[in-house]
């Protein structure tokens, strides 16, 4: 149960950090630049409207949920640093808490409050707006980088846990590798010692290759087939299919349906 909860937290934190990093990247690359190019009063009013609406949107559940998940993962990584991926998990959690949440609370929120307190059309708002564009954008760059790095670290932790699980001996109720022609080959630690040319993976509840003379399970020739191989093969097929579809629609001539040329055909007499 603990492994399932940890994996769920890792996936949620990786996706949440990725989504927030994309949002911050948009503000860093073109949103703040566009607001700085428009009129001062219009830019301040638009930014104040964004700051008010963003706390009422779906952004806040992801913001708070990802922060809580990262805090829990940082504690788990520090307590169980011997496990695979624990260091990346702890580093990702600490990096997100310090580089995103702390930066938002210490630097971004006071700047937003200061901007909301000024009159957009007053002369005193000019200096506030200029400093806001510079400081707010800089700290948003920091949030973008730290959120992206935290997402990458969580993905690395997930990969490390998957690799560690792939190297463990497989349980008896895994897949069995059976040859189409009747031959059987043993698979150890996810690596086939001898792979038949044509084989199929079938789910066998007892993971056995047959029964003995008394009808009991014969475990002398047990062959195990890891489920990760099926996932990898399905992913490769999906990737090849996606690349084929992209290539088909990205050709210079585009998606063209060619119809055969029509020929003069005399009408069929009735």
Secondary structure, 3 states (H helix, E strand, C coil): CHHHHHHHHHHHHHHHHHHHHHHHHHHHHHHHHHHHHCCHHHHHHHHHHHHHHHCCCCHHHHHHHHHHHHHHHHHHHHHCCCCCCHHHHHHHHHHHHHHHHHHHHHHHHHHHHHHHCCCCCCCCHHHHHHHHHHHHHHHHHHHHHHHHHHHHHHHHHHHHHHHHHHHCCCCCCCEEEEECCCCECCEECCEECCCCCCEEEEECCCCCCCECCCCCECCCCCCCECHHHHHHHHHHHHHHHHHHHHHHHCCCCCCCCCCCCCCCCCCCCC
